């Protein structure tokens, strides 16, 4: 039988997610418009750490996306908090387009 790499990759990813949960690891991805300084990263780790249980460990991944203009998007598990300037502008434009 031929096994596709795509289905195998999905199984491996699911297994890694389950094992990380067993180890108490909480993956978190933070995307910002520009790379974060060490001071900002430390403050972010401290703030996010307050939401963890005693036996959990934060696994912080960072990325940059200039399209955000400013601010950041934080993803923890299936939760997403968008504090980007681009989203704020989009929401303001939508509000201004509404009839009075």
Secondary structure in CASP SS format (residue, H / E / C, confidence):
PFRMAT SS
TARGET T0000
AUTHOR 0000-0000-0000
METHOD secondary structure of the structure
MODEL  1
X C 1.00
X C 1.00
X C 1.00
X C 1.00
X H 1.00
X H 1.00
X H 1.00
X H 1.00
X H 1.00
X H 1.00
X H 1.00
X H 1.00
X H 1.00
X H 1.00
X H 1.00
X H 1.00
X H 1.00
X H 1.00
X H 1.00
X H 1.00
X H 1.00
X H 1.00
X C 1.00
X C 1.00
X E 1.00
X E 1.00
X E 1.00
X E 1.00
X E 1.00
X E 1.00
X E 1.00
X E 1.00
X C 1.00
X C 1.00
X C 1.00
X C 1.00
X C 1.00
X H 1.00
X H 1.00
X H 1.00
X H 1.00
X H 1.00
X H 1.00
X H 1.00
X H 1.00
X H 1.00
X H 1.00
X H 1.00
X H 1.00
X C 1.00
X C 1.00
X C 1.00
X C 1.00
X C 1.00
X C 1.00
X C 1.00
X E 1.00
X E 1.00
X E 1.00
X E 1.00
X E 1.00
X E 1.00
X E 1.00
X E 1.00
X C 1.00
X H 1.00
X H 1.00
X H 1.00
X C 1.00
X C 1.00
X C 1.00
X E 1.00
X E 1.00
X E 1.00
X E 1.00
X E 1.00
X C 1.00
X C 1.00
X E 1.00
X E 1.00
X E 1.00
X E 1.00
X C 1.00
X C 1.00
X H 1.00
X H 1.00
X H 1.00
X H 1.00
X H 1.00
X H 1.00
X H 1.00
X H 1.00
X H 1.00
X H 1.00
X H 1.00
X H 1.00
X H 1.00
X C 1.00
X C 1.00
X C 1.00
END
